[in-house]
Amino acid sequence: MTHDLKVISVKLPLSDARRIPGNRSEFVRQAVAEKLARQSSPAWRPKTPTGRKLLKLRNQFLAQGGELLDAEGIAQELRQRRGGLA
């Protein structure tokens, strides 16, 4: 389960909101993950088996709702993993 969640708010027509089943937050997360997974793939294609494997793992991560980190996010995660040092 993801612990780093961000709350978003959108306005929907009442008729559309009524069509969303029970657990709305889970429904929305799945819908967003599905939408991101359907986005067109980049023109670049890896040439090596290792590159293809890594791209496949990246796409699976994104399809499951994973979020890529920017430079600041990577630095923050490294600080956390190092116990808040450096």
PDB file as gemmi writes it, atoms N, CA and C in Angstrom:
CRYST1    1.000    1.000    1.000  90.00  90.00  90.00 P 1                      
ATOM      1  N   MET A   1       0.843  -1.173   0.000  1.00  0.00           N  
ATOM      2  CA  MET A   1       0.000   0.000   0.000  1.00  0.00           C  
ATOM      3  C   MET A   1       0.887   1.235   0.000  1.00  0.00           C  
ATOM      4  N   THR A   2       0.480   2.237  -0.728  1.00  0.00           N  
ATOM      5  CA  THR A   2       1.249   3.468  -0.815  1.00  0.00           C  
ATOM      6  C   THR A   2       0.968   4.337   0.392  1.00  0.00           C  
ATOM      7  N   HIS A   3       2.037   4.844   1.017  1.00  0.00           N  
ATOM      8  CA  HIS A   3       1.883   5.710   2.175  1.00  0.00           C  
ATOM      9  C   HIS A   3       1.979   7.176   1.786  1.00  0.00           C  
ATOM     10  N   ASP A   4       2.550   7.465   0.640  1.00  0.00           N  
ATOM     11  CA  ASP A   4       2.694   8.842   0.187  1.00  0.00           C  
ATOM     12  C   ASP A   4       1.547   9.173  -0.758  1.00  0.00           C  
ATOM     13  N   LEU A   5       0.414   9.532  -0.205  1.00  0.00           N  
ATOM     14  CA  LEU A   5      -0.747   9.867  -1.008  1.00  0.00           C  
ATOM     15  C   LEU A   5      -0.958  11.371  -0.992  1.00  0.00           C  
ATOM     16  N   LYS A   6      -1.499  11.890  -2.079  1.00  0.00           N  
ATOM     17  CA  LYS A   6      -1.824  13.303  -2.166  1.00  0.00           C  
ATOM     18  C   LYS A   6      -3.323  13.408  -2.401  1.00  0.00           C  
ATOM     19  N   VAL A   7      -3.973  14.235  -1.622  1.00  0.00           N  
ATOM     20  CA  VAL A   7      -5.405  14.433  -1.755  1.00  0.00           C  
ATOM     21  C   VAL A   7      -5.648  15.418  -2.889  1.00  0.00           C  
ATOM     22  N   ILE A   8      -6.571  15.040  -3.787  1.00  0.00           N  
ATOM     23  CA  ILE A   8      -6.966  15.946  -4.857  1.00  0.00           C  
ATOM     24  C   ILE A   8      -8.472  16.111  -4.807  1.00  0.00           C  
ATOM     25  N   SER A   9      -8.946  17.186  -5.352  1.00  0.00           N  
ATOM     26  CA  SER A   9     -10.369  17.454  -5.348  1.00  0.00           C  
ATOM     27  C   SER A   9     -10.792  17.863  -6.751  1.00  0.00           C  
ATOM     28  N   VAL A  10     -11.851  17.257  -7.220  1.00  0.00           N  
ATOM     29  CA  VAL A  10     -12.390  17.614  -8.535  1.00  0.00           C  
ATOM     30  C   VAL A  10     -13.893  17.767  -8.419  1.00  0.00           C  
ATOM     31  N   LYS A  11     -14.446  18.602  -9.259  1.00  0.00           N  
ATOM     32  CA  LYS A  11     -15.897  18.777  -9.295  1.00  0.00           C  
ATOM     33  C   LYS A  11     -16.449  17.939 -10.437  1.00  0.00           C  
ATOM     34  N   LEU A  12     -17.457  17.113 -10.093  1.00  0.00           N  
ATOM     35  CA  LEU A  12     -18.120  16.269 -11.082  1.00  0.00           C  
ATOM     36  C   LEU A  12     -19.611  16.569 -11.059  1.00  0.00           C  
ATOM     37  N   PRO A  13     -20.242  16.419 -12.187  1.00  0.00           N  
ATOM     38  CA  PRO A  13     -21.707  16.507 -12.164  1.00  0.00           C  
ATOM     39  C   PRO A  13     -22.250  15.401 -11.251  1.00  0.00           C  
ATOM     40  N   LEU A  14     -23.310  15.683 -10.538  1.00  0.00           N  
ATOM     41  CA  LEU A  14     -23.886  14.727  -9.596  1.00  0.00           C  
ATOM     42  C   LEU A  14     -24.220  13.410 -10.287  1.00  0.00           C  
ATOM     43  N   SER A  15     -24.697  13.482 -11.531  1.00  0.00           N  
ATOM     44  CA  SER A  15     -25.043  12.249 -12.246  1.00  0.00           C  
ATOM     45  C   SER A  15     -23.804  11.370 -12.459  1.00  0.00           C  
ATOM     46  N   ASP A  16     -22.650  11.981 -12.706  1.00  0.00           N  
ATOM     47  CA  ASP A  16     -21.420  11.201 -12.867  1.00  0.00           C  
ATOM     48  C   ASP A  16     -20.939  10.654 -11.530  1.00  0.00           C  
ATOM     49  N   ALA A  17     -21.021  11.458 -10.481  1.00  0.00           N  
ATOM     50  CA  ALA A  17     -20.573  11.024  -9.158  1.00  0.00           C  
ATOM     51  C   ALA A  17     -21.379   9.823  -8.679  1.00  0.00           C  
ATOM     52  N   ARG A  18     -22.662   9.784  -9.000  1.00  0.00           N  
ATOM     53  CA  ARG A  18     -23.511   8.658  -8.576  1.00  0.00           C  
ATOM     54  C   ARG A  18     -23.136   7.359  -9.276  1.00  0.00           C  
ATOM     55  N   ARG A  19     -22.488   7.455 -10.435  1.00  0.00           N  
ATOM     56  CA  ARG A  19     -22.112   6.249 -11.181  1.00  0.00           C  
ATOM     57  C   ARG A  19     -20.828   5.612 -10.657  1.00  0.00           C  
ATOM     58  N   ILE A  20     -20.070   6.323  -9.813  1.00  0.00           N  
ATOM     59  CA  ILE A  20     -18.829   5.768  -9.261  1.00  0.00           C  
ATOM     60  C   ILE A  20     -19.185   4.803  -8.139  1.00  0.00           C  
ATOM     61  N   PRO A  21     -18.670   3.566  -8.195  1.00  0.00           N  
ATOM     62  CA  PRO A  21     -19.032   2.565  -7.192  1.00  0.00           C  
ATOM     63  C   PRO A  21     -18.457   2.873  -5.805  1.00  0.00           C  
ATOM     64  N   GLY A  22     -18.929   2.104  -4.828  1.00  0.00           N  
ATOM     65  CA  GLY A  22     -18.602   2.211  -3.412  1.00  0.00           C  
ATOM     66  C   GLY A  22     -17.349   2.942  -2.984  1.00  0.00           C  
ATOM     67  N   ASN A  23     -16.200   2.301  -3.034  1.00  0.00           N  
ATOM     68  CA  ASN A  23     -14.959   2.895  -2.551  1.00  0.00           C  
ATOM     69  C   ASN A  23     -14.427   3.846  -3.614  1.00  0.00           C  
ATOM     70  N   ARG A  24     -14.822   5.089  -3.528  1.00  0.00           N  
ATOM     71  CA  ARG A  24     -14.503   6.045  -4.588  1.00  0.00           C  
ATOM     72  C   ARG A  24     -13.018   6.339  -4.694  1.00  0.00           C  
ATOM     73  N   SER A  25     -12.324   6.435  -3.567  1.00  0.00           N  
ATOM     74  CA  SER A  25     -10.902   6.765  -3.657  1.00  0.00           C  
ATOM     75  C   SER A  25     -10.138   5.651  -4.379  1.00  0.00           C  
ATOM     76  N   GLU A  26     -10.456   4.404  -4.102  1.00  0.00           N  
ATOM     77  CA  GLU A  26      -9.797   3.289  -4.787  1.00  0.00           C  
ATOM     78  C   GLU A  26     -10.158   3.290  -6.269  1.00  0.00           C  
ATOM     79  N   PHE A  27     -11.411   3.578  -6.569  1.00  0.00           N  
ATOM     80  CA  PHE A  27     -11.863   3.641  -7.962  1.00  0.00           C  
ATOM     81  C   PHE A  27     -11.085   4.709  -8.724  1.00  0.00           C  
ATOM     82  N   VAL A  28     -10.926   5.873  -8.116  1.00  0.00           N  
ATOM     83  CA  VAL A  28     -10.220   6.974  -8.765  1.00  0.00           C  
ATOM     84  C   VAL A  28      -8.750   6.618  -8.964  1.00  0.00           C  
ATOM     85  N   ARG A  29      -8.112   6.028  -7.937  1.00  0.00           N  
ATOM     86  CA  ARG A  29      -6.708   5.630  -8.075  1.00  0.00           C  
ATOM     87  C   ARG A  29      -6.519   4.635  -9.213  1.00  0.00           C  
ATOM     88  N   GLN A  30      -7.419   3.669  -9.316  1.00  0.00           N  
ATOM     89  CA  GLN A  30      -7.321   2.681 -10.390  1.00  0.00           C  
ATOM     90  C   GLN A  30      -7.548   3.331 -11.746  1.00  0.00           C  
ATOM     91  N   ALA A  31      -8.505   4.261 -11.819  1.00  0.00           N  
ATOM     92  CA  ALA A  31      -8.782   4.943 -13.082  1.00  0.00           C  
ATOM     93  C   ALA A  31      -7.580   5.768 -13.536  1.00  0.00           C  
ATOM     94  N   VAL A  32      -6.931   6.462 -12.610  1.00  0.00           N  
ATOM     95  CA  VAL A  32      -5.752   7.257 -12.955  1.00  0.00           C  
ATOM     96  C   VAL A  32      -4.610   6.349 -13.398  1.00  0.00           C  
ATOM     97  N   ALA A  33      -4.383   5.257 -12.677  1.00  0.00           N  
ATOM     98  CA  ALA A  33      -3.320   4.317 -13.051  1.00  0.00           C  
ATOM     99  C   ALA A  33      -3.582   3.735 -14.439  1.00  0.00           C  
ATOM    100  N   GLU A  34      -4.840   3.404 -14.725  1.00  0.00           N  
ATOM    101  CA  GLU A  34      -5.200   2.864 -16.035  1.00  0.00           C  
ATOM    102  C   GLU A  34      -4.952   3.901 -17.128  1.00  0.00           C  
ATOM    103  N   LYS A  35      -5.333   5.132 -16.862  1.00  0.00           N  
ATOM    104  CA  LYS A  35      -5.134   6.204 -17.838  1.00  0.00           C  
ATOM    105  C   LYS A  35      -3.644   6.411 -18.114  1.00  0.00           C  
ATOM    106  N   LEU A  36      -2.837   6.432 -17.072  1.00  0.00           N  
ATOM    107  CA  LEU A  36      -1.399   6.610 -17.253  1.00  0.00           C  
ATOM    108  C   LEU A  36      -0.784   5.438 -18.013  1.00  0.00           C  
ATOM    109  N   ALA A  37      -1.290   4.244 -17.778  1.00  0.00           N  
ATOM    110  CA  ALA A  37      -0.760   3.064 -18.459  1.00  0.00           C  
ATOM    111  C   ALA A  37      -1.094   3.090 -19.953  1.00  0.00           C  
ATOM    112  N   ARG A  38      -2.195   3.752 -20.313  1.00  0.00           N  
ATOM    113  CA  ARG A  38      -2.601   3.808 -21.718  1.00  0.00           C  
ATOM    114  C   ARG A  38      -1.898   4.908 -22.494  1.00  0.00           C  
ATOM    115  N   GLN A  39      -1.173   5.790 -21.813  1.00  0.00           N  
ATOM    116  CA  GLN A  39      -0.490   6.867 -22.516  1.00  0.00           C  
ATOM    117  C   GLN A  39       0.495   6.286 -23.522  1.00  0.00           C  
ATOM    118  N   SER A  40       0.674   7.013 -24.608  1.00  0.00           N  
ATOM    119  CA  SER A  40       1.560   6.519 -25.653  1.00  0.00           C  
ATOM    120  C   SER A  40       2.984   6.365 -25.121  1.00  0.00           C  
ATOM    121  N   SER A  41       3.621   5.317 -25.579  1.00  0.00           N  
ATOM    122  CA  SER A  41       4.986   5.050 -25.134  1.00  0.00           C  
ATOM    123  C   SER A  41       5.954   5.978 -25.879  1.00  0.00           C  
ATOM    124  N   PRO A  42       7.085   6.249 -25.291  1.00  0.00           N  
ATOM    125  CA  PRO A  42       8.047   7.141 -25.939  1.00  0.00           C  
ATOM    126  C   PRO A  42       8.607   6.527 -27.213  1.00  0.00           C  
ATOM    127  N   ALA A  43       9.103   7.375 -28.112  1.00  0.00           N  
ATOM    128  CA  ALA A  43       9.659   6.902 -29.384  1.00  0.00           C  
ATOM    129  C   ALA A  43      10.946   6.107 -29.154  1.00  0.00           C  
ATOM    130  N   TRP A  44      11.640   6.394 -28.058  1.00  0.00           N  
ATOM    131  CA  TRP A  44      12.884   5.698 -27.772  1.00  0.00           C  
ATOM    132  C   TRP A  44      12.610   4.261 -27.361  1.00  0.00           C  
ATOM    133  N   ARG A  45      13.375   3.348 -27.890  1.00  0.00           N  
ATOM    134  CA  ARG A  45      13.265   1.928 -27.547  1.00  0.00           C  
ATOM    135  C   ARG A  45      14.639   1.422 -27.115  1.00  0.00           C  
ATOM    136  N   PRO A  46      14.703   0.703 -25.986  1.00  0.00           N  
ATOM    137  CA  PRO A  46      15.989   0.153 -25.567  1.00  0.00           C  
ATOM    138  C   PRO A  46      16.474  -0.905 -26.553  1.00  0.00           C  
ATOM    139  N   LYS A  47      17.783  -0.973 -26.712  1.00  0.00           N  
ATOM    140  CA  LYS A  47      18.373  -1.905 -27.675  1.00  0.00           C  
ATOM    141  C   LYS A  47      18.856  -3.194 -27.031  1.00  0.00           C  
ATOM    142  N   THR A  48      19.098  -3.171 -25.728  1.00  0.00           N  
ATOM    143  CA  THR A  48      19.649  -4.352 -25.057  1.00  0.00           C  
ATOM    144  C   THR A  48      18.554  -5.070 -24.263  1.00  0.00           C  
ATOM    145  N   PRO A  49      18.732  -6.355 -24.002  1.00  0.00           N  
ATOM    146  CA  PRO A  49      17.764  -7.088 -23.186  1.00  0.00           C  
ATOM    147  C   PRO A  49      17.601  -6.477 -21.791  1.00  0.00           C  
ATOM    148  N   THR A  50      18.685  -6.017 -21.203  1.00  0.00           N  
ATOM    149  CA  THR A  50      18.603  -5.409 -19.871  1.00  0.00           C  
ATOM    150  C   THR A  50      17.792  -4.129 -19.931  1.00  0.00           C  
ATOM    151  N   GLY A  51      18.011  -3.323 -20.956  1.00  0.00           N  
ATOM    152  CA  GLY A  51      17.243  -2.083 -21.116  1.00  0.00           C  
ATOM    153  C   GLY A  51      15.769  -2.360 -21.294  1.00  0.00           C  
ATOM    154  N   ARG A  52      15.431  -3.376 -22.084  1.00  0.00           N  
ATOM    155  CA  ARG A  52      14.018  -3.734 -22.279  1.00  0.00           C  
ATOM    156  C   ARG A  52      13.386  -4.214 -20.970  1.00  0.00           C  
ATOM    157  N   LYS A  53      14.156  -4.987 -20.203  1.00  0.00           N  
ATOM    158  CA  LYS A  53      13.658  -5.480 -18.918  1.00  0.00           C  
ATOM    159  C   LYS A  53      13.398  -4.312 -17.961  1.00  0.00           C  
ATOM    160  N   LEU A  54      14.335  -3.354 -17.895  1.00  0.00           N  
ATOM    161  CA  LEU A  54      14.166  -2.207 -17.005  1.00  0.00           C  
ATOM    162  C   LEU A  54      12.986  -1.331 -17.431  1.00  0.00           C  
ATOM    163  N   LEU A  55      12.804  -1.152 -18.745  1.00  0.00           N  
ATOM    164  CA  LEU A  55      11.665  -0.366 -19.227  1.00  0.00           C  
ATOM    165  C   LEU A  55      10.346  -1.057 -18.880  1.00  0.00           C  
ATOM    166  N   LYS A  56      10.319  -2.380 -18.995  1.00  0.00           N  
ATOM    167  CA  LYS A  56       9.115  -3.135 -18.641  1.00  0.00           C  
ATOM    168  C   LYS A  56       8.788  -2.968 -17.153  1.00  0.00           C  
ATOM    169  N   LEU A  57       9.813  -3.054 -16.298  1.00  0.00           N  
ATOM    170  CA  LEU A  57       9.601  -2.868 -14.858  1.00  0.00           C  
ATOM    171  C   LEU A  57       9.119  -1.449 -14.548  1.00  0.00           C  
ATOM    172  N   ARG A  58       9.680  -0.452 -15.231  1.00  0.00           N  
ATOM    173  CA  ARG A  58       9.263   0.942 -15.044  1.00  0.00           C  
ATOM    174  C   ARG A  58       7.789   1.107 -15.413  1.00  0.00           C  
ATOM    175  N   ASN A  59       7.392   0.530 -16.549  1.00  0.00           N  
ATOM    176  CA  ASN A  59       5.998   0.649 -16.992  1.00  0.00           C  
ATOM    177  C   ASN A  59       5.048  -0.054 -16.029  1.00  0.00           C  
ATOM    178  N   GLN A  60       5.460  -1.195 -15.482  1.00  0.00           N  
ATOM    179  CA  GLN A  60       4.630  -1.887 -14.498  1.00  0.00           C  
ATOM    180  C   GLN A  60       4.469  -1.040 -13.242  1.00  0.00           C  
ATOM    181  N   PHE A  61       5.549  -0.423 -12.801  1.00  0.00           N  
ATOM    182  CA  PHE A  61       5.526   0.450 -11.630  1.00  0.00           C  
ATOM    183  C   PHE A  61       4.549   1.607 -11.845  1.00  0.00           C  
ATOM    184  N   LEU A  62       4.615   2.240 -13.019  1.00  0.00           N  
ATOM    185  CA  LEU A  62       3.711   3.351 -13.309  1.00  0.00           C  
ATOM    186  C   LEU A  62       2.263   2.883 -13.414  1.00  0.00           C  
ATOM    187  N   ALA A  63       2.042   1.713 -13.996  1.00  0.00           N  
ATOM    188  CA  ALA A  63       0.681   1.188 -14.147  1.00  0.00           C  
ATOM    189  C   ALA A  63       0.045   0.869 -12.799  1.00  0.00           C  
ATOM    190  N   GLN A  64       0.864   0.564 -11.804  1.00  0.00           N  
ATOM    191  CA  GLN A  64       0.354   0.260 -10.464  1.00  0.00           C  
ATOM    192  C   GLN A  64       0.215   1.509  -9.606  1.00  0.00           C  
ATOM    193  N   GLY A  65       0.354   2.664 -10.234  1.00  0.00           N  
ATOM    194  CA  GLY A  65       0.176   3.904  -9.491  1.00  0.00           C  
ATOM    195  C   GLY A  65       1.461   4.487  -8.945  1.00  0.00           C  
ATOM    196  N   GLY A  66       2.594   3.932  -9.328  1.00  0.00           N  
ATOM    197  CA  GLY A  66       3.872   4.469  -8.870  1.00  0.00           C  
ATOM    198  C   GLY A  66       4.124   5.851  -9.430  1.00  0.00           C  
ATOM    199  N   GLU A  67       4.927   6.605  -8.737  1.00  0.00           N  
ATOM    200  CA  GLU A  67       5.236   7.968  -9.157  1.00  0.00           C  
ATOM    201  C   GLU A  67       6.745   8.123  -9.265  1.00  0.00           C  
ATOM    202  N   LEU A  68       7.189   8.674 -10.387  1.00  0.00           N  
ATOM    203  CA  LEU A  68       8.615   8.883 -10.585  1.00  0.00           C  
ATOM    204  C   LEU A  68       9.071  10.085  -9.769  1.00  0.00           C  
ATOM    205  N   LEU A  69      10.284  10.030  -9.273  1.00  0.00           N  
ATOM    206  CA  LEU A  69      10.820  11.104  -8.451  1.00  0.00           C  
ATOM    207  C   LEU A  69      11.640  12.072  -9.299  1.00  0.00           C  
ATOM    208  N   ASP A  70      11.590  13.347  -8.934  1.00  0.00           N  
ATOM    209  CA  ASP A  70      12.489  14.320  -9.542  1.00  0.00           C  
ATOM    210  C   ASP A  70      13.782  14.340  -8.725  1.00  0.00           C  
ATOM    211  N   ALA A  71      14.697  15.230  -9.080  1.00  0.00           N  
ATOM    212  CA  ALA A  71      15.998  15.265  -8.395  1.00  0.00           C  
ATOM    213  C   ALA A  71      15.834  15.513  -6.900  1.00  0.00           C  
ATOM    214  N   GLU A  72      14.946  16.414  -6.516  1.00  0.00           N  
ATOM    215  CA  GLU A  72      14.724  16.703  -5.088  1.00  0.00           C  
ATOM    216  C   GLU A  72      14.118  15.494  -4.377  1.00  0.00           C  
ATOM    217  N   GLY A  73      13.194  14.787  -5.038  1.00  0.00           N  
ATOM    218  CA  GLY A  73      12.598  13.595  -4.445  1.00  0.00           C  
ATOM    219  C   GLY A  73      13.612  12.494  -4.219  1.00  0.00           C  
ATOM    220  N   ILE A  74      14.538  12.328  -5.166  1.00  0.00           N  
ATOM    221  CA  ILE A  74      15.593  11.329  -5.012  1.00  0.00           C  
ATOM    222  C   ILE A  74      16.497  11.699  -3.843  1.00  0.00           C  
ATOM    223  N   ALA A  75      16.882  12.983  -3.772  1.00  0.00           N  
ATOM    224  CA  ALA A  75      17.742  13.431  -2.674  1.00  0.00           C  
ATOM    225  C   ALA A  75      17.060  13.225  -1.324  1.00  0.00           C  
ATOM    226  N   GLN A  76      15.759  13.505  -1.254  1.00  0.00           N  
ATOM    227  CA  GLN A  76      15.013  13.330  -0.002  1.00  0.00           C  
ATOM    228  C   GLN A  76      14.962  11.855   0.380  1.00  0.00           C  
ATOM    229  N   GLU A  77      14.715  10.974  -0.580  1.00  0.00           N  
ATOM    230  CA  GLU A  77      14.661   9.547  -0.265  1.00  0.00           C  
ATOM    231  C   GLU A  77      16.020   9.035   0.202  1.00  0.00           C  
ATOM    232  N   LEU A  78      17.079   9.502  -0.432  1.00  0.00           N  
ATOM    233  CA  LEU A  78      18.424   9.108   0.008  1.00  0.00           C  
ATOM    234  C   LEU A  78      18.684   9.556   1.442  1.00  0.00           C  
ATOM    235  N   ARG A  79      18.281  10.786   1.791  1.00  0.00           N  
ATOM    236  CA  ARG A  79      18.447  11.263   3.164  1.00  0.00           C  
ATOM    237  C   ARG A  79      17.683  10.377   4.134  1.00  0.00           C  
ATOM    238  N   GLN A  80      16.457   9.994   3.795  1.00  0.00           N  
ATOM    239  CA  GLN A  80      15.651   9.142   4.669  1.00  0.00           C  
ATOM    240  C   GLN A  80      16.312   7.773   4.843  1.00  0.00           C  
ATOM    241  N   ARG A  81      16.798   7.202   3.750  1.00  0.00           N  
ATOM    242  CA  ARG A  81      17.420   5.881   3.832  1.00  0.00           C  
ATOM    243  C   ARG A  81      18.724   5.902   4.618  1.00  0.00           C  
ATOM    244  N   ARG A  82      19.368   7.061   4.640  1.00  0.00           N  
ATOM    245  CA  ARG A  82      20.633   7.194   5.378  1.00  0.00           C  
ATOM    246  C   ARG A  82      20.393   7.670   6.806  1.00  0.00           C  
ATOM    247  N   GLY A  83      19.176   7.652   7.236  1.00  0.00           N  
ATOM    248  CA  GLY A  83      18.862   8.043   8.604  1.00  0.00           C  
ATOM    249  C   GLY A  83      18.846   9.541   8.819  1.00  0.00           C  
ATOM    250  N   GLY A  84      18.558  10.294   7.766  1.00  0.00           N  
ATOM    251  CA  GLY A  84      18.476  11.740   7.889  1.00  0.00           C  
ATOM    252  C   GLY A  84      19.819  12.446   7.808  1.00  0.00           C  
ATOM    253  N   LEU A  85      20.874  11.702   7.487  1.00  0.00           N  
ATOM    254  CA  LEU A  85      22.201  12.301   7.384  1.00  0.00           C  
ATOM    255  C   LEU A  85      22.470  12.753   5.966  1.00  0.00           C  
ATOM    256  N   ALA A  86      23.289  13.774   5.839  1.00  0.00           N  
ATOM    257  CA  ALA A  86      23.742  14.331   4.544  1.00  0.00           C  
ATOM    258  C   ALA A  86      22.570  14.744   3.743  1.00  0.00           C  
TER     259      ALA A  86                                                      
END                                                                             
